[in-house]
């Protein structure tokens, strides 16, 4: 039997571990995120900073190109945020981000990176 969740996905997910940078929309606190997977429509990541669902974030993806890392600045919407307790009393957050209004040139660079 097929997985109903995967049937709803408009874009194939690719497992990639990339660093992202963003700032908290409320107070400007800088946050570093680490992706679990990436698609043309968005990404899943972890963060040490929590964000409210439906927050709009300016996200900087660092895509490898040849021997350097090239920044790709995109707008994303937090569609899921879940706090995960860690040993020692700390927490991290699992986030799902949906890309919003991506420019054509950014979409092309992401497609090239994903090998599509």
N, C-alpha and C positions, 0 to 999 in steps of 0.2 A: 504494500500500500504506500502511496506517495505521501510525503510530508506536507501538510497544508501550509505551514509557515514558509517553506521554500517556494511553493507555488505562488505566493503573494509577492515575492521579490521581483522587482523589475530589473535588477542588475545582479550579475554574478559577483560573489564575494571572493576576495583573494587574501590569503593569510600573508600579512606583511607587518613587520615591526618597524615603525617609523616614529621619530620624535616630532611632536607638534608643539607649537607655542600659541598661547592665547592670553587674553586679559579678561578678568572677571568684569562683566558689564556694570556691576554695582559700584565697585570701589577701585577698579583698575589693577587689582592684584594679579601679577603675572603667574601663569600656570603652565607647567610642562605636562604634556599628555603623551602616552605611548599607545600606538595603535595595536589592536589585535588582528583586525582585518579591515579591508578597504575595498570599496566598489566605486563605480561611476556615480552612484547616488548618495554615498555617505561612508561612514566608518564607525567601527566600534573601538573604544579605547578605555584606558584607565587613567585616573588623575588623582593627585593628592588633594585637589580642591574640588568642592562640590558646586554644581550649577543647577539652577532651577530648570525644570522642563519648560520648553518653549522659549528659552533664552536664545537670543541671537548672538553668535560669537564670530569674531574675525579670527580665522585660524590660519596659521602658517605651516604648511606641510613642507618638509625638507626632502625633496626627491633626489635620489642619486642619479647623476648624469655624467658619464665618463668617470673621471677621477674626483669630481667635486659634488657638493650638495647644492642643489638649486632650490630656492624658496618658491613656493606656490601659495599665494594668498587667496583664500576663499572665504565666503560667508557660509556659516552652518547654523542650523537650529538644533538645540538639544531636544531630542524626542523621547529619550529615556535616561534616567539618572537613578542609580541605586548605590547606596552606601554599603560597603563591605568591611566589617570589622577585621582587623589584623591582630596577630599576637602582640601583646605588649600594650594594648589599649588604643593604638592608632587606627585610622581608617583610610581606605581608599575608595574611590568612586568609579563604578563602571558606567560609561556613557555611550549612548548611541547618538550620532550626529548625522543630520540630513543636510547635504549640500543645497544651497539656495542661490538662485540667480548666478550660476557659474558662467564666466565669460567663455566664449568659444575657444580662445587660445589656451585657457587653463584646462578646458575639457579635453582638448587635443593632447596637451602635455600629459595629463593623467591617463588618457587612453594609451599613449605610447609607453608610459611607465608600466601599466598593467598588461601590456602586450596584446592589446585587443585591436 
